[in-house]
Amino acid sequence: ANAIFESAESNTVNADGTTIIKVYYVRTTYTLTFTYGDKAGENATYTLRYGQNISYNPSFSVVGYVFAGWDAEIPDTMPAENVTINATWSAGNVQFTVEHYYQNANDDGYTKVESEVKYGNTGATANGADYKKALANAIFESAESKTVNADGSTLIKVYYVRTSYTLTFTYGNKVGESVAYTVRYGATLPESPVFSIV
C-alpha cells in the first residue's frame, strides 16, 4: 500500500535456495498545500512521499491582517492523501485618513482645512461624525462613513458650514425701514444701502 513498483533484479535460481531477488518500490507521493485561506496570496505547495517527516510551516502575511494560525493541525508525517491547510486571519489595526472641510465664505464650495491620521480595525466601519471638531465660527454639517481598508487607503471627509450672522442697517433714531443681510462669517460684506430721509 502507498507504494508503486519501480524495478526488480533478475537472477538464476540456485538449487540450494540461496538465491535472493530484490524488488524495489517507490513510495507514493502526495501534495501538502498551505493556502492564504480567504485572502489573496501565493500558496505554498510541497510534494512529499508517504510517511515522510513534515517540517514545513510557511510564514504568510497579508497587509491589514494578523496571522491567526492554521485551520488544521500540520501532521508530523505525510499521510496517504493530499492535504490542504488554510491560513486564518484576524483584523489588524490599520490607519485611515480623516479630512476636515470648511465651507467657503463667498461661495458654496468647501476647502480642506485639516487632515489627520486615525486607526481602526480592518473591515470595521469608521464614522466621520465620531471625528468632528469644534471649529471657530463653524457648525458640523455632515460626514462620510466608510469601511476601513486593509491597505490604509480609506479617506473620510467631514464637512462644516460657516456660522451666519445678521448684518442690519437702520435709520438710527429716525423713522425708516431697516435693511438686513444674512452673511457668513468671513464673507465679503454687501454694500451699504443708501438711505434718504424726506
WODAFEN-V325307 format. One record per helix or strand of 2 or more residues. SS is the DSSP state (A for helix, B for strand). FROM is the first residue (numbers start at 1). LEN is the number of residues. Records with the same first field share a line. If there is no record, write none. Layout:
SS=FROM-LEN  FROM-LEN
//
This chain:
B=3-6  23-5  29-7  44-6  65-6  83-9  93-11  110-12  125-3  138-6  145-3  155-8  164-6  179-6
A=128-4
//
